[in-house]
Amino acid sequence: MHPAALIEGHEQTWSWLALGLTGAVVLAFLGLFLGALISILGSRLTGGMKLVWVIFAFCAPFLGSLLWFVFGRRDASEPARR
């Protein structure tokens, strides 16, 4: 077999692998984003704070969703301070 044919076959394999990996990352990102939106809207926060988190999640989808799960969700589960 000619060496160029081997390289061409591997290029196609790498392109399919890259496509699959990209698809998996996009699906994980969408899952994180939609999960954050559902969690925000179902939380016990006031309407104004929910709006702030939703706007933040839409303006910075990855960072906003990640920060919601790290900080916002924890604060939403705590009882209101007096």
Phi, psi and omega per residue, in radians:
M1 nan 2.484 -3.117
H2 -1.296 2.388 -3.120
P3 -0.998 -0.576 3.124
A4 -1.120 -0.600 3.115
A5 -1.171 -0.634 3.101
L6 -1.156 -0.738 3.129
I7 -1.120 -0.728 -3.139
E8 -1.103 -0.690 3.112
G9 -1.128 -0.675 3.126
H10 -1.239 -0.576 3.090
E11 -1.086 -0.713 3.129
Q12 -1.176 -0.691 3.105
T13 -1.089 -0.788 3.140
W14 -1.143 -0.621 -3.139
S15 -1.201 -0.669 3.079
W16 -1.167 -0.680 3.104
L17 -1.116 -0.754 3.113
A18 -1.128 -0.697 3.112
L19 -1.119 -0.756 3.119
G20 -1.128 -0.732 3.124
L21 -1.143 -0.738 3.092
T22 -1.083 -0.747 3.106
G23 -1.076 -0.716 3.125
A24 -1.140 -0.711 3.119
V25 -1.141 -0.736 3.133
V26 -1.120 -0.744 3.111
L27 -1.131 -0.687 3.095
A28 -1.129 -0.723 3.107
F29 -1.096 -0.809 3.123
L30 -1.088 -0.679 3.093
G31 -1.101 -0.745 3.103
L32 -1.102 -0.800 -3.105
F33 -1.132 -0.858 -3.141
L34 -1.163 -0.655 3.074
G35 -1.084 -0.702 3.108
A36 -1.145 -0.763 3.127
L37 -1.079 -0.776 3.127
I38 -1.111 -0.729 3.131
S39 -1.155 -0.707 3.126
I40 -1.105 -0.860 -3.085
L41 -1.185 -0.448 3.116
G42 -1.605 0.014 -3.093
S43 -1.372 3.004 -3.135
R44 -1.588 0.245 3.111
L45 -1.200 2.793 3.061
T46 -1.222 2.870 -3.119
G47 -1.022 -0.678 -3.141
G48 -1.144 -0.739 3.131
M49 -1.224 -0.619 3.063
K50 -1.072 -0.746 3.138
L51 -1.079 -0.735 3.122
V52 -1.062 -0.820 -3.125
W53 -1.155 -0.684 3.132
V54 -1.140 -0.758 3.112
I55 -1.094 -0.741 3.119
F56 -1.102 -0.693 3.135
A57 -1.159 -0.618 3.119
F58 -1.341 -0.608 -3.135
C59 -1.276 -0.665 3.127
A60 -2.316 1.374 -2.967
P61 -0.949 -0.861 -3.103
F62 -1.245 -0.884 -3.104
L63 -1.138 -0.759 -3.139
G64 -1.075 -0.767 3.131
S65 -1.153 -0.748 3.139
L66 -1.109 -0.789 3.125
L67 -1.136 -0.586 3.088
W68 -1.070 -0.831 -3.098
F69 -1.233 -0.482 -3.133
V70 -1.452 -0.804 -3.029
F71 -1.992 -0.851 -3.003
G72 -1.135 -0.734 -3.108
R73 -1.131 -0.678 3.122
R74 -1.120 -0.759 3.132
D75 -1.179 -0.565 -3.125
A76 -1.236 -0.446 -3.118
S77 -1.504 -0.250 3.120
E78 -1.338 2.546 3.069
P79 -1.161 2.697 -3.116
A80 -1.094 2.400 3.120
R81 -1.504 2.537 3.141
R82 -1.965 nan nan
